[in-house]
């Protein structure tokens, strides 16, 4: 939405984060239990079915228009493909965007490396079975869900979106240093 209510937007994004966090909490635990009982692919099949159900529910239950009249699809000018690409390029060239995207890409790669290595360490070095591995991967997600649902809106209201972003950019590498030294 472009309605200008920063707090409401942060709360909505926090709730959305909570929704996918619930899936990220339940998914590995259920997948680990199913793998433990001999079906390595049933968890993946259920995840695909759940994702398809999510798309269907979104199509059926979400309103087709945006909440703000200035950004509703009917009020936006129709653009050709070339105009859409030019508009996207203009957005990509906004001042201050590239440093944020660079940090996002680098932290995303680092997070991906961690998420790939952790299950290998847990299974190879600590001898976790699939059910224990799934439960351990699920255990961190509830804190993220609670934070997204109940804290992020208030934090953004108190500090502002830019300051919350700066705080996150400080805290994340600090946590990485702590984890690396453990």
C-alpha positions in Angstrom: 0.0 0.0 0.0 1.1 3.6 -0.5 -1.3 5.0 2.0 1.6 6.5 4.0 0.8 4.7 7.3 4.2 3.3 8.1 3.1 1.5 11.3 0.2 -0.2 9.6 2.5 -1.3 6.7 5.1 -2.7 9.2 2.4 -4.5 11.1 1.0 -6.1 7.9 4.5 -7.1 6.8 5.1 -8.5 10.2 1.9 -10.6 10.1 2.9 -11.8 6.6 6.3 -12.9 8.0 4.4 -14.6 10.8 2.3 -16.6 8.3 5.3 -17.9 6.4 7.2 -18.5 9.6 4.5 -20.8 10.8 5.0 -22.9 7.7 8.8 -22.7 8.2 8.3 -23.9 11.8 5.9 -26.8 11.0 7.5 -27.8 7.6 10.9 -29.1 8.8 9.4 -30.9 11.8 6.8 -32.7 9.8 9.3 -33.4 7.0 11.8 -34.8 9.5 9.1 -37.1 11.0 8.0 -38.3 7.6 11.6 -38.9 6.6 12.2 -40.8 9.8 9.3 -43.1 8.9 10.8 -43.9 5.5 9.3 -41.5 3.0 11.9 -38.9 2.0 9.6 -37.2 -0.6 6.2 -37.0 1.1 7.2 -33.9 3.0 8.2 -32.2 -0.2 5.0 -33.2 -1.9 3.0 -31.8 1.1 4.9 -28.6 0.9 4.1 -28.2 -2.8 0.4 -29.0 -2.1 0.4 -26.4 0.8 1.9 -23.8 -1.5 -0.7 -24.4 -4.2 -3.4 -24.2 -1.6 -2.0 -20.9 -0.4 -2.1 -19.5 -3.9 -5.7 -20.7 -4.3 -6.7 -19.1 -1.0 -5.0 -15.9 -2.0 -6.8 -15.7 -5.3 -10.2 -16.5 -3.7 -10.0 -14.4 -0.5 -7.8 -11.4 -1.2 -9.4 -8.3 -2.6 -8.5 -7.6 -6.2 -8.0 -3.8 -5.7 -5.4 -2.2 -3.5 -6.4 -0.4 -0.3 -5.2 2.9 -1.5 -6.9 4.6 -4.4 -3.6 6.1 -5.6 -2.2 2.6 -6.2 -5.2 0.7 -7.3 -4.7 -1.3 -10.5 -7.5 0.6 -12.3 -5.9 4.0 -11.6 -2.5 3.1 -12.9 -1.7 3.9 -16.5 -1.4 1.0 -18.9 2.2 0.5 -20.0 3.9 -1.5 -22.7 6.6 -4.0 -22.0 9.3 -1.4 -22.9 7.7 1.2 -20.6 7.5 -1.4 -17.8 11.2 -2.2 -18.2 12.0 1.6 -18.3 10.0 2.1 -15.1 11.7 -0.8 -13.4 15.1 0.6 -14.4 14.1 4.0 -12.9 13.2 2.3 -9.7 16.5 0.3 -9.7 18.5 3.5 -10.1 17.0 5.3 -7.1 19.7 6.7 -4.7 20.3 4.6 -1.7 18.8 1.4 -3.2 22.0 -0.3 -4.3 23.7 -0.3 -0.9 20.5 -1.9 0.6 20.3 -4.5 -2.2 24.0 -5.2 -1.9 23.6 -5.9 1.9 20.5 -8.0 1.2 22.3 -10.1 -1.4 25.4 -10.6 0.7 23.5 -11.5 3.8 21.2 -13.7 1.8 24.2 -15.7 0.4 25.7 -15.9 3.9 22.3 -17.1 5.3 22.0 -19.7 2.5 25.5 -21.0 3.3 24.6 -21.3 7.0 21.2 -23.0 6.3 22.9 -25.5 4.0 25.8 -26.3 6.3 23.8 -26.5 9.5 21.9 -29.7 8.6 25.1 -31.4 7.4 26.8 -30.5 10.7 23.9 -31.7 12.8 23.6 -35.0 10.9 27.2 -35.8 10.3 28.9 -34.5 13.4 26.1 -34.6 16.0 24.4 -37.7 14.5 20.9 -36.2 14.4 18.3 -38.5 12.9 15.8 -36.9 10.4 13.1 -36.2 13.1 15.6 -34.5 15.4 17.0 -32.5 12.5 13.5 -31.3 11.5 12.7 -30.3 15.1 15.9 -28.5 15.5 15.4 -26.6 12.3 11.9 -25.7 13.4 12.8 -24.5 16.9 14.1 -21.1 15.9 11.1 -20.0 13.9 8.5 -19.3 16.7 10.6 -16.4 18.0 10.5 -14.9 14.5 6.8 -15.4 14.3 6.1 -13.7 17.6 8.5 -10.8 16.7 6.8 -10.3 13.3 3.3 -10.4 14.7 3.7 -8.3 17.8 6.9 -6.4 17.9 7.9 -5.0 14.5 4.9 -2.6 14.2 5.6 -1.0 17.5 9.4 -0.9 16.9 8.8 0.8 13.5 6.5 3.3 15.1 9.0 4.1 17.8 12.2 4.2 15.7 11.0 4.7 12.1 11.5 2.2 9.2 15.0 3.5 8.3 16.3 3.2 11.9 14.8 -0.3 12.2 16.7 -1.2 9.0 19.9 0.3 10.3 19.5 -1.6 13.6 18.9 -4.8 11.7 22.0 -4.2 9.6 24.0 -3.8 12.9 22.5 -6.7 14.8 22.7 -9.3 12.1 26.5 -9.2 11.6 27.0 -9.0 15.3 25.0 -12.2 15.7 27.1 -13.8 12.9 30.3 -12.9 14.7 28.9 -14.4 18.0 27.8 -17.6 16.2 31.2 -17.9 14.3 33.1 -17.7 17.6 31.1 -20.4 19.3 
